[in-house]
Amino acid sequence: MTLPPTAHQAEAIWEERWHPLREEWVVIAAHRQNRPWIGATVDNTAASVPSYLADCYLCPGNQRISGQSNPQYERTFVFDNDHPCVGQDAPAELAIPAPPNRVRRAQGHARVICYSPLHNLTLAEMPLAHITEVVQVWQQQTLDLGKRDAVKHVLCFENKGEVVGVSNPHPHGQIYATNFVFKTIEQELQASQRYLNEAGRSLFADIIAAEQTDGRRILFEDEYSIAFIPYFARYAYEVYLAPKRGVPHIHALTDAETASLAQALKQVTVRFDNLWQMPFPYVMPLHQAPCDGGDYRAYHFFIAFHPPLRRPNVLKYLAGPEIGGGNFISDTSPEAKAAELLALPTTHYREL
């Protein structure tokens, strides 16, 4: 195993690292993390949140904008999104544009998953058994929606925190079952298949093996699952969480693998909250293969966390290199950020 660098060495990394899933270079410029900052900052003061709000459209028994009322649910609750981006009612008659422009129907299913009836909880504070139920809902929804006509891909995700555009803090995620495959998944599919053809091995399995060889960036590992900040992380506290056994979809996991995945989710999200003792914001997508009946044995399902903060009150802004140039510049060292998270307890700070 490689010996860990000193704190100064870890922060002083200045190099490019290859992102094998996206097949692009990430510039690691960790010496920039502590540069003077006079730009916008984020108020990270944790406000007191009640367990129930009468005007919350996700709390049990409350009426939603559609006029429907939520049941008095006690664990998880799934319903069709009242403001879907894709749906069965999307217009079918479309104006055909001039080439090279193209258009197609925004067909699909959009759903919301309420993780808990309690308005003031997050995944990090939920009991492990309840997190396991959320994983099981992802499994069942992926399986059921993936069988629908015209559905090619099921994307489960959670947007957490006002800084990523969430207006309602009630613990919830979303599901988009679409008539297309999202671009990131297409890129990962192509990279995984190309690597398998050229190396004769699974790309993600080799990513896991490389993390195990190094060891510094692993945040959780047991017999079935592993969580780590990848060597090629683009965001400061980006984490990949995956089963060790390669499966293309979450519903292919065994009961033991499901329980392990829930444990990993618990530990990672608790470490996030403990970092700055605040509800830690992130975008969390489930990366899984299309559900169109194709051969996706080269693809390895995983969950990614993309936290937008690089300091307690400073966002990672996407600017010229990222938006204009198409390549990420990371202002932090993956090794240093992993060390920060590893130094934290796995008991939530509200329970200490």
C-alpha positions in Angstrom: 0.0 0.0 0.0 1.3 3.5 -0.8 2.3 5.5 2.2 0.1 8.6 2.8 1.6 12.0 2.0 2.0 14.8 4.5 -0.9 17.3 4.7 1.2 19.8 2.8 2.0 17.3 0.0 -1.7 16.3 -0.3 -2.8 19.9 -0.7 0.0 20.8 -3.1 -1.1 18.4 -5.8 -1.0 20.1 -9.2 -1.6 17.6 -12.1 -4.0 16.1 -14.6 -5.8 12.9 -13.8 -7.6 10.7 -16.3 -11.3 10.1 -15.6 -11.8 6.6 -17.2 -15.6 6.6 -17.0 -15.9 10.0 -18.8 -12.7 9.5 -20.9 -11.5 13.0 -20.1 -8.8 14.7 -18.1 -9.5 16.4 -14.8 -7.1 19.2 -13.7 -6.3 18.8 -10.0 -5.1 22.2 -8.8 -5.2 21.7 -5.0 -2.9 24.6 -4.4 -5.8 26.9 -5.3 -8.1 25.8 -2.5 -6.9 28.4 0.0 -6.6 31.3 -2.5 -8.2 34.6 -1.3 -12.0 34.6 -2.0 -14.1 37.8 -2.1 -16.9 36.3 -4.2 -20.3 35.1 -3.1 -20.7 32.9 -0.1 -23.4 30.6 1.2 -25.2 30.9 4.5 -24.8 27.5 6.1 -26.6 28.3 9.3 -28.8 25.3 10.1 -32.3 26.5 10.7 -34.6 24.7 13.1 -37.0 22.5 11.1 -40.2 20.9 12.5 -41.1 17.3 11.9 -44.4 18.4 10.3 -45.4 21.5 8.3 -49.0 22.1 7.4 -48.1 23.8 4.1 -45.6 21.2 3.0 -46.8 19.3 -0.1 -44.8 16.2 0.9 -45.9 15.8 4.5 -48.5 13.1 5.3 -52.1 14.0 4.9 -51.3 17.3 3.2 -52.8 18.5 -0.1 -50.5 18.8 -3.1 -50.8 21.4 -6.0 -52.6 18.8 -8.0 -55.5 18.8 -5.5 -54.7 15.2 -4.4 -53.9 14.5 -0.7 -51.1 12.4 0.6 -52.0 9.4 2.6 -50.9 9.2 6.3 -47.8 7.3 5.2 -45.5 5.9 7.9 -42.3 5.0 6.0 -41.9 5.7 2.2 -44.4 7.1 -0.2 -44.2 7.3 -4.0 -46.4 9.3 -6.3 -46.4 10.7 -9.8 -44.8 14.1 -10.0 -47.3 17.0 -10.2 -44.8 19.0 -12.3 -43.1 16.3 -14.5 -40.4 17.1 -17.0 -41.4 14.0 -19.0 -44.8 12.4 -19.0 -47.5 10.4 -20.8 -49.4 13.7 -21.5 -46.4 15.3 -23.4 -47.5 16.6 -26.8 -47.3 13.9 -29.6 -47.7 16.3 -32.5 -44.5 18.2 -32.8 -43.3 20.9 -35.3 -40.5 19.3 -37.3 -37.5 21.7 -37.4 -35.1 22.2 -40.3 -32.0 19.9 -40.4 -29.7 19.5 -38.6 -32.1 20.2 -35.8 -34.3 17.3 -34.5 -37.1 16.9 -32.0 -38.9 14.1 -30.3 -41.6 13.7 -27.7 -40.7 14.2 -24.0 -42.3 10.9 -23.1 -41.8 9.0 -19.8 -42.7 8.8 -16.2 -41.7 11.2 -13.4 -42.2 10.2 -9.8 -41.3 11.5 -6.3 -40.1 9.3 -3.4 -40.8 10.6 0.1 -38.1 8.9 2.2 -39.8 9.5 5.5 -43.0 11.1 6.9 -40.8 13.3 9.2 -40.1 16.7 7.5 -36.9 17.3 9.5 -35.0 14.1 8.7 -32.4 13.4 6.0 -30.9 10.1 4.9 -28.0 10.7 7.4 -30.4 10.8 10.3 -32.8 8.0 9.3 -32.5 4.6 11.0 -30.6 2.0 9.0 -33.8 -0.1 8.5 -35.5 3.0 6.9 -32.6 3.6 4.6 -32.8 0.0 3.5 -36.4 0.5 2.6 -35.5 3.5 0.4 -33.0 1.3 -1.4 -35.7 -1.3 -1.9 -38.0 1.3 -3.3 -35.3 2.3 -5.8 -35.0 -1.4 -6.7 -38.8 -1.9 -7.2 -39.3 1.3 -9.1 -36.4 0.6 -11.4 -37.8 -2.9 -12.1 -41.4 -1.9 -12.6 -40.8 1.3 -14.7 -38.1 -0.5 -16.7 -40.7 -2.9 -18.0 -42.9 -0.1 -19.4 -43.3 0.4 -23.1 -41.0 3.1 -24.5 -39.0 3.4 -21.3 -35.3 3.0 -22.1 -33.7 4.2 -18.9 -34.6 4.8 -15.2 -32.8 7.5 -13.4 -33.2 7.7 -9.6 -31.7 10.7 -7.9 -31.8 13.1 -4.9 -31.2 16.8 -4.9 -30.5 17.9 -1.4 -30.1 21.5 -0.1 -31.1 25.0 -1.2 -27.7 25.5 -3.0 -28.7 22.8 -5.6 -32.1 24.4 -6.1 -34.3 22.4 -3.7 -37.0 24.5 -2.2 -38.5 21.8 0.1 -36.3 20.2 2.7 -38.6 17.3 3.3 -36.5 14.1 2.7 -37.3 13.0 -0.8 -35.8 11.9 -4.2 -37.1 11.6 -7.7 -37.3 9.1 -10.6 -37.3 9.8 -14.3 -38.2 6.9 -16.5 -37.5 8.2 -20.0 -37.7 7.3 -23.7 -34.0 8.1 -24.0 -30.7 7.3 -22.1 -29.1 10.1 -20.3 -25.8 11.4 -21.8 -23.6 10.5 -18.8 -24.8 6.9 -18.9 -24.2 6.7 -22.6 -20.6 7.9 -22.0 -20.0 5.4 -19.2 -21.5 2.6 -21.3 -19.2 3.4 -24.2 -16.1 3.7 -21.9 -16.9 0.5 -20.1 -17.5 -1.5 -23.2 -14.3 -0.1 -24.9 -12.3 -1.0 -21.8 -13.7 -4.5 -21.7 -12.9 -5.0 -25.4 -9.3 -3.7 -25.0 -8.3 -4.9 -21.5 -10.6 -7.9 -21.2 -11.6 -6.7 -17.7 -14.4 -4.7 -16.1 -13.6 -1.0 -16.0 -15.3 -0.3 -12.7 -13.9 -3.4 -11.1 -10.4 -2.1 -12.0 -11.4 1.3 -10.5 -12.3 -0.5 -7.3 -9.1 -2.5 -7.3 -7.0 0.6 -7.8 -8.7 2.3 -4.8 -8.1 -0.8 -2.7 -4.5 -0.8 -3.7 -4.0 2.8 -2.7 -6.4 2.7 0.3 -6.3 6.4 1.2 -9.6 7.4 -0.4 -11.8 4.6 0.9 -14.5 5.8 3.3 -16.4 2.5 3.7 -15.8 -1.1 2.8 -17.3 -4.4 3.8 -17.8 -7.8 2.1 -20.3 -6.5 -0.4 -19.9 -2.7 -0.8 -17.3 0.0 -1.1 -17.4 3.8 -0.9 -14.6 6.1 -1.9 -13.6 9.5 -3.2 -12.3 8.6 -6.7 -8.7 9.3 -7.7 -10.2 11.5 -10.5 -12.8 13.3 -8.4 -14.1 16.5 -10.0 -15.9 17.9 -6.9 -14.1 18.3 -3.5 -16.1 15.7 -1.7 -17.3 13.6 -4.6 -18.0 10.0 -3.5 -18.7 6.8 -5.4 -20.6 4.1 -3.6 -20.9 0.7 -5.3 -21.5 -3.0 -4.8 -18.3 -4.9 -5.3 -20.1 -7.4 -7.5 -20.7 -5.9 -10.9 -24.5 -5.6 -11.8 -26.0 -3.2 -14.3 -29.1 -2.4 -12.2 -29.8 -1.9 -8.5 -32.6 -4.4 -8.6 -30.1 -7.2 -9.3 -28.6 -6.9 -5.8 -29.1 -9.6 -3.2 -30.6 -9.0 0.2 -27.2 -9.0 1.7 -25.8 -6.5 -0.9 -28.9 -4.3 -0.4 -28.3 -4.2 3.4 -24.6 -3.4 2.8 -25.4 -0.6 0.4 -27.8 0.9 3.0 -25.0 0.8 5.6 -22.6 2.5 3.2 -25.2 5.2 2.5 -25.6 5.8 6.2 -21.9 6.1 6.9 -21.2 8.4 3.9 -24.1 10.8 4.6 -23.3 10.9 8.3 -19.7 11.8 7.6 -20.9 14.5 5.2 -23.2 16.1 7.9 -20.5 15.8 10.5 -17.9 17.6 8.4 -19.3 21.1 9.1 -22.1 20.0 11.5 -24.9 21.0 9.0 -27.2 19.2 6.6 -24.7 18.6 3.8 -26.0 19.5 0.3 -25.4 17.2 -2.7 -26.7 15.8 -6.0 -27.0 12.0 -5.7 -27.7 10.1 -8.9 -27.9 6.3 -9.3 -25.9 5.3 -12.3 -27.4 2.2 -13.9 -27.7 0.8 -17.4 -30.5 1.2 -19.8 -33.5 -1.1 -19.4 -34.2 -1.7 -23.1 -33.1 -5.4 -23.1 -29.6 -4.8 -24.4 -26.5 -6.6 -23.2 -25.0 -4.4 -20.5 -22.7 -6.8 -18.7 -19.8 -4.4 -19.1 -21.7 -1.8 -17.0 -21.3 -1.6 -13.2 -24.1 0.1 -11.2 -23.0 2.7 -8.7 -24.2 5.7 -6.7 -22.5 9.1 -7.0 -22.5 12.0 -4.6 -21.7 15.4 -6.2 -21.5 18.0 -3.3 -21.4 21.6 -4.6 -19.4 23.0 -1.6 -15.6 23.1 -1.5 -15.6 25.0 1.8 -18.3 25.4 4.4 -19.7 28.5 2.7 -18.1 28.5 -0.8 -19.5 26.8 -3.8 -17.6 25.0 -6.6 -18.5 27.3 -9.4 -18.5 26.1 -13.0 -17.0 28.7 -15.2 -14.7 29.1 -18.2 -12.8 25.7 -18.2 -15.8 23.6 -17.2 -18.6 25.3 -19.2 -16.6 26.8 -22.0 -13.8 24.3 -22.2 -15.6 21.1 -21.1 -12.9 20.0 -18.6 -13.2 20.2 -14.8 -10.6 22.0 -12.6 -10.7 20.7 -9.1 -9.4 23.1 -6.4 -8.8 20.3 -3.9 -6.9 17.0 -3.4 -9.1 13.9 -3.4 -6.6 12.4 -0.8 -6.9 15.4 1.5 -10.7 15.5 1.3 -10.9 11.7 2.0 -8.7 12.2 5.0 -11.0 14.9 6.3 -14.1 12.6 6.0 -12.3 9.6 7.5 -11.3 11.6 10.6 -15.0 12.1 11.4 -17.2 9.9 13.6 -19.9 7.7 12.0 -22.4 8.8 14.6 -24.4 11.8 13.5 -23.4 15.0 15.3 -27.0 15.6 16.5 -26.8 12.3 18.3 -23.4 12.8 20.0 
